[in-house]
Each structure stands twice: as structure tokens, then as C-alpha cells.
Amino acid sequence: MDLGMKGKTALVVAASKGLGKATALQLAEEGAIVHILSRDEQTLKLAQEETIKASGNSLVFYSVCDVTDAQAIMRAVEAAKQHTGSIDILVNNAGGPPAGKLADFEDQDWQQAFELNLLSFVRFIRAVVPVMKKNGGGHILNIASSSIKQSIDNLLLSNTFRAGIVGLAKSLSQELAPDHILINTLGPGKIHTDRVDQLDQKSADQLGKRLAEIQQESQAAIPIGRYGKPEEFAKMAAFLVSSANTYVTGQAFVVDGGMVKAIQ
């Protein structure tokens, strides 16, 4: 299937590692002009070099951007526009908030998680929509978590703000459809990234178990029997933001190997 990405400009947020990096690589392999963002320039530059080498696509650029900084977001969007005059694809993404329960968090923790995991998504969407409208349409994908379908124990902040992302996308899908802008949400289950390793290690520490034991138990609860690979997630992401997707909008999907049992 031709995803029709050649010549399209894609802005991928939090793309120096993990799912953002894997998604950026997939889009680059499909021929898109890819602009990646992250806070750490050293890691970001390395991701750019690795993406160019792996994809054979030299049109991969980067901007340093703290997604909790509204002005930095605007600068990043303007930088991405410089290459073609448009932004056709936005992949919203951000690092996960700390694990914990109600008693673990103060107001400041809630505010930081809100700015990182919800307000940043709003700001990026607000910045790119005028460009997409001017150019006749576009695709927006919000990367969230499998908690959009079923809450995850000990991840109160994530459960709260990921649900907000789904509500945002559903509402905007109706508002933006007349302008041919499609917006969806994609939640990873246990995809093997640093974030999953960190959460597994925290569970191991809390339960007094070895990391390998926690991982074995976790994988046994997944019908496919293993953690997903970042590239498996990225393939689904690429379809949703591609020209091949002409009718799917306002939806929330999970890439989880069948782990989520809730019916929604």
C-alpha cells in the first residue's frame, strides 16, 4: 500500500527516543519530510543521524523544544514550516508523568502533568491547524497510553490526562472534519521502550522481585505473549497519519497485543 507521504511535512514531538523516534523513522522511510523535537539536543541530534542512516532519507530535521513552553512550541512549528511552507502531519507525544497514587502527589505534580501531557497537545494542535486549513487538510495523531481503554494501577496522573486527550480528539474531530483534518488517538500497551523498563523496575522494587520476574509475569498477561516492538506501534501510527487514511477520525486505538480486556 502506498501511504502517499512523499513530499509531506511531518512534525513528530518527543522523537529523540522511544515511540516518537520509531514513528519518525517510519515516516521517514515512507518518504516524508520529518521534523523531530525533544528537549535534549545531544540525544536529538543522534536520533536525527540514526533516522537518516536507517531510512536513507536525508530530509530529517530537528528543533530543540521543551513542550511545556508555549513559545518554544511556536518556534518549533515555524521551523518545520520553513522546509515546504506547510505541516501536513502532527504526531503529538510527550514523556509519561511519574507513577504513583493520590497521596503521592501535590498540586505542583498535577500542574506539571497537565502541562506536559495535555496542554502541550492542545498548544501544538492550535499552532498547526491554521497551516493545515490553509493547505486543504492534514492528519493529527495523539500518542497516549493503553489507559485510554483501561486504567493502569499506580499511574493516576497518566490515567487522568490520557483520558483528556481522547476527549480532546473526539471533540476536535467534529470541529475539524469540514476542513479535511483528521485526528485520532493511539495508545501503546506494553511496547518495549525505556519507559516500560522504568515502570517494570519500579514494580520490581516495590514488590521485592527481580526485574526479569516482573517482565515475565507482565508478558504472560499479554495474549500474544511478549512486549511489542516500537516499530510495530509505528506502523499503525504511520497509517493513521497517511493519505491512505481518508475516513478514520475521532477514534482511539490501542496497540497492545490483546492486553486490554475492557470492551469500549
N, C-alpha and C positions, 0 to 999 in steps of 0.2 A: 504494500500500500504506500502510495506517495503521500506523505503528510503535508506537502506543499509549503515547506518552511524556507526554501531558498530565497534569500533576499529579505526575509522578515527580521525585524529587530526585536530581540527578547531581552528583558531585564529580569535577572534572577537574583533575588535577595538572599543574604546569608548563604553564599555559594562557595565559600572557601573550603568547606569540608562537608561530609555527611550527605544528606539527601539533596541539599541545594547544589552541591558540587556535582553529584551524579546526574541531576536533572539538567544542569548547564551543559555537561558533556553530551548528553543525549540530544539536546537541541543543536549543539554544535555539529554533531555527527549528521544531523538531518539538514545541515546547510544554513542554519540561521546565523545572523549576526548577534553574538551573545555578549551582553554586558553584565559582569558579575560584581556583587557588592559584599563587603564584610568590613568589620572594624579593624582587623589586624592586617596591615599592608604586607608584611612579610609572608604570612600564610596565603594571602590573596594573590600575590604575585606568583607564588609557587603553584597555586591552583590554576592560574591563567596559563602558565607554561605547560603544566601537565595536560590541561584540556586541549591546548593547541596541538601538542605532540600526539595525544591519543586519538583525536578526531581528524587530524590533518586539515583542520580549518583554522586559518590564521586570523580570522575575524572574531577574535575573543578579546574583549577589553575589560578593564576593571576600574572601579572607583572605591576609595575608602569611604565607608558610610556607617555611622552609628545610627541605627534605625529608631532610636528614641529621641533623635534630634531632628526636629521638623525642617530646619534649614538645610541640614545635610541631605535629607531626602530630596528636597527640591533641586539641590546641586547635582545629585546623582541622576535624577531624571533628565535634567538638562544635558548632562554629559552623554547619556545614552542617546538622546535625540540628535546629537551632533553628527552621527555617522550616516544616517539616512533621512533625517528630518521627521522620523516617526518612531513610535513604540507600538508594535503590533501585539506583543505578548508581555504580560507581567506575571511572574511567579513570586507570590508573596511568601515569605518564610522568616522564621526567627528562632533563635535558640529557646529551648524549653525553660520554664521557670523552675525554681527549686522544688524538690519533693517535700512533702510534709502535710500535717493535719491542721485543723483550725487553731489549736493552741500554739502552733509553731510560728505564726505569722502576725506581724504588727501592721498598722496602716501603711507604713512605708513599703512593706513587701507587696501588699496588694496593689499599691500605686505603680510600683516598678513593673510588676507582671502585666498590669493593664497597658502601660505604655509600650512594653516590649511585644506583647502577644495579641493585642487587639488594636490599640490606637495606631501603631506603626502600619498595620494593614490598611486602616482607613486612610491614613495620610498618603500612602503610595497609590491607592486607588484614586483618591481625589486628584493626585498630581497627573496621573496618566490618562484619565477618562477624557479630558478635553482634547488631548492629542488623538486618541482613538476615534472620537466623534468626528474630528476634522478629517481623518483618513478613512472614514467609512466603516469602522468596526475594529474589533480586536478580541483577544481572549485573556481572561484573568483566572489564575488558579491560586487558591489559598491552601498552603500546606499546613495541616493541623495535626491531628492525632486520632488514633482509633477511639479515643474517648468521646468523639463526636457521636458515636453509636452506643457506647457502653462505658460508664465511668471506670476509672482505674484507681484502685486503692492507693492511698498515700500521695495522690497527685491532685490535691484540692485546687491549687491555683490553675493548673493546666486544664482540669475538668471544667472549671468555670469559664475561662476565657476562650477555650477552643469552641465551646458551645456558642459563645457570642459570635465567633467567626461564621458559623453556619447560619445564624440568623441574619447576619450582615449580607452574606452572599445570596440567600434566598430573597431578601428584600430587594437587593440591587439587581438581581436577575430580571425582575419585573420592570424595574425602572429603566434599565439599560437595554433591554431587548429591542425596543424600537430603533436604537442606534447601532444594532448589529454587534453588540458587545456581549459576549457570553462569559459567565462567571460561575465557577464551581469550586468545591472544597474537596481535598484529598487527604485522608488520614492514614498515616503509616501505622501498622501494628508493630510487631517485633522485627524491625528491619535492622540488620547488624551494623550499627553505627557507634560512634563514641558515646552518644547519649544513652543508648541501650546498655552499653558496658558500664557506664557510670551508675545507672539505676540498678542494674544487677549487683554491682559491688556494694551499693548501699543496702540492698536487701540482704546480701550475704553477711555484712557487718552487723545488721540489726538482729539477724536470726542465728548468728554464730555458726554459719555454714561456710563452706568453701565456695568460691565464685563458680567453679566448674559444676558443683552440685546444683546451685541455683539455676544456672543456664540449662542444665539437663532437665530439671523439673519444668522450667519455662517452655522449653521446646517440646516437651512431651504433651503440653496442653494445647499445642497448635496442631490441628488435624493434618497438615502437610508434614509435620514432624521436624521442622527446622526453622531457624530465623530466615527472614527474607534477605535478599541481596539488594543493595542500593540501586543497582541497575534495573532490577525488576520493578521497583517503585517508579523509577524514572521513565520507563516505557509507557506506563499508564499516564503519567503526568504529561508526557510529550503528546500523546493522542488528544488529551483534553484541551491543550492549547494550540492544536494544529488546525490547519484549514480543512482537514478531514472531519473535524467536529463542527458540524453546521447546525445542530439541533439540540444538543445537550447543554442545559444551563440551569442554574439554581439547585444543582444536585450535590449531595455529599456521599462520597465513596470511601471505602477503606481498602487498603492493600495489606492483608493480614494473614494470608494462608488459611483462612477459615476460623481464626481465633475468636472473633466476636460472635457471641451466641444470641445477642438480643435481636429481636425482629422489629425493624423500624422501616 
